[in-house]
Amino acid sequence: MRSFREIKLHYNFTAEDEKRLVSLQNLMTENVDKAMDALHSWILQTKEAAVFFSDDNRKSHIFGAQKKWFLNLFSGNYDNNYYESLIRIGQVHVKRFVDAHFMNRSVNIIRNFCVNIISSHIESMDEQARLLISVEKILDINLDIITSSYIEEEIKTYSPAYKVKSALLSFSERFSQFMNLILLLALITLTLGVVGLLVYDVRSIIVGNFKHGIISALGSLLLLWVIIELINTEISHLKKGGRLQISLFIGVALVTVIREIMITVKLQKPEIEVVYYLIAAILAIGLVYWLIKKTEVEIK
Ligand code: HEM
């Protein structure tokens, strides 16, 4: 937040402006009720603003605070206490969820009111222009400080939410990495299982069961090849992140059924219906595999 001195400097708010504002003090004090009427009738007619004033005690408290604020515009006392009182307005409004838009509109009403009063009570056009410039400056300074404190207060309000959000995100990331590691471990275990199958098949060949051994070994090799592919994809997913290819998992299912059909048809001579079921299963899994693969290529 900028210092009050800097803000006044940027608006070129001089001792001359202070004097002019003080010269308006009596006129504005005489007309303060009219100014408040203009502001309050807008507030009460605007549904979204009026909801804040449903309680009578609160209404008279806030209306009183607004009146004091208006009179202080012409007090000539623009010190640090004044500055802090403006910051407080922004803070209180944020805490009570008063949209900054209502503050802007309120100041706009006060500005219009001051223009009318000055133009109808001050005869000299030059003096009118000078007074109006000073009034514009103090109103803009007020709005600037109140709005800045609004923004500052909102950031403070939202930063804990951001903290919770980022903590949640990093926890989810770590959890996902952990689950990926578990998946990798499971794949390694499965690979060992398939190697076991292959050893069993080779043993079948050695003991003379050639037909069964070779066909079964071919199926196991196919399975091993797909699982190795799956492990490689998972490793690169863990290293570089990015999407995991679901098609590979479907590929494992496809290869498993193909292996099953090879062994069952060649070695067990099943009934024709069983063969039809297995072929239908391959076609269905193949179609799903093709569709997913196609989508993955399109997303890339
Ligand atoms: C020129 C315009 C306005 C000024 C100068 C102003 C000023 C203030 C001040 C000084 C306070 C703090 C009162 C205290 O010390 O407890 C306050 C509180 C409040 N204002 Fe404003 N206000 C303005 C416009 C509005 C508008 C348009 C709304 C609603 C749409 C509004 C709603 C409130 C509410 C809800 C509070 C909190 C009251 C409480 O907690 O009891 N104000 N305002």
Residues whose N, C-alpha, C, O or C-beta is under 5 A from the ligand:
A	BS01	HEM	A49 F52 I62 A65 Q66 W69 I89 V92 R96 V98 F102 M103 S106 V107
